[in-house]
Amino acid sequence: MSRGAGGASMAGPVVDKGADFANYFCTYAFLYHQKEMLSDSVRMDAYHASIFKNTKHFKNKIVLDVGTGSGILAIWAAQAGAKKVYAVEATKMAEHARQLAAGNGVQDIVEVIEGSIEDVELPEMVDVIISEWMGYFLIRESMFDSVIKARDRWLKPTGVMYPSHARMWVAPIRSGLGKAKLQDYENVMVDWDSFIQDTNDYYGVNMSVLTKPFQEEQKKYYLQTALWNNLHPSQIIGAPFIAKEFDCLTASLKDAASVHSSFQVELWEGQLKLSGFAGWFDVQFKGRAEDPADQIIELTTSPSAEKSTHWGQQVFLLQPPLDYECGNIIEGQLDITRAKDNHRLMDLKFTHRLIRSRDANGVLAPFTCSDFYLE
Ligand SMILES: C[S@@+](CC[C@H](N)C(=O)[O-])C[C@H]1O[C@@H](n2cnc3c(N)ncnc32)[C@H](O)[C@@H]1O
């Protein structure tokens, strides 16, 4: 791939650091935002268990926490017996992490370093890299890039990644959200029409040449942007499939830059309306093949009746929804690439068709394409 803005090469995309700080990092400098993550009990329980059920990976070890935020993972690593923890944080939250480590008596073990992991120098290689880098649908925010770079630079050849594996899941769903979004979009366009009329009547300028670009802009916003949602499991209408898997020990920057996955899913009976697709992720803490975890822990963000996470699921709605019959199959291709103007956002495209039956002679619906933006 080329090395233009949004493109990825072996060294990753070229990033305007000032813009990146303003657009991305700034919210992490606020305690209210860190508190949201610290209040996600599914997330907290999984990381806590991954460390304390596998203390052999931490006892007397050198640990690097990439993006320490409040310092929580670094403090747990110290409590689990780490000899030294380098806790790297790009924002001023580093000061709070330092306070928190001292407030919990681990200031001699946890060394908080304020700076971007790409720029900091550590005095030694580490045994473990721990990080909570996952964004919506796993790869939004592109923080995995930073973890990969840290791994390639600072992890000993025998080192362990926490988490060790990650997977992106997709499933066909039903949802009432599409109808509401379509209504919002239509209302906005009705409002635009009266705005055009008023501007012409009162101010003598005809704005109608801007109708098409306005329509495109609003369509993208209301109908083609991925939506955050906490789905109920009953909204899933076909077997979820894995769109991408990462082994965090070996994944490359190129691997992390895009997803290309074909799928074929039989739709379950009893629903008959395909509203779109949902995407979520899980991560596993398995250690490494030669040094496996004593207890494998998994953190999942899948739709659940009992346990939701702050990640929820990302929902991609078809407009209009597709009617189907029992036993129909939806097949197609999912392509995700980095947005051209912001490497932390994704452009996502579903190319799909509904096959009326498994029979090769079944009636085929035409291909439909849906572009979504993980913004
Ligand atoms: C999702 S938060 C996790 C915070 C904390 N580890 C936790 O689990 O509660 C990610 C943190 O990583 C920091 N971060 C992201 N990219 C970074 C980088 N390249 N270098 C240093 N810190 C980074 C962010 O500022 C943010 O505080």
The ligand as a Gaussian input file, in Angstrom:
#p B3LYP/6-31G(d) Opt

LIG

0 1
 C       -8.847000       2.700000      26.066000
 S       -7.834000       3.682000      27.096000
 C       -7.323000       2.499000      28.323000
 C       -6.816000       3.130000      29.606000
 C       -6.397000       2.146000      30.674000
 N       -5.300000       1.298000      30.228000
 C       -7.536000       1.291000      31.118000
 O       -7.546000       0.107000      30.758000
 O       -8.431000       1.785000      31.805000
 C       -6.428000       3.902000      26.093000
 C       -5.407000       4.867000      26.643000
 O       -4.248000       4.784000      25.841000
 C       -3.732000       6.069000      25.592000
 N       -2.996000       5.970000      24.323000
 C       -3.511000       5.702000      23.091000
 N       -2.533000       5.659000      22.170000
 C       -1.373000       5.893000      22.827000
 C       -0.020000       5.977000      22.418000
 N        0.334000       5.833000      21.139000
 N        0.925000       6.252000      23.359000
 C        0.572000       6.412000      24.652000
 N       -0.692000       6.360000      25.094000
 C       -1.660000       6.089000      24.207000
 C       -4.959000       6.975000      25.550000
 O       -4.631000       8.319000      25.817000
 C       -5.831000       6.322000      26.630000
 O       -5.622000       6.900000      27.893000

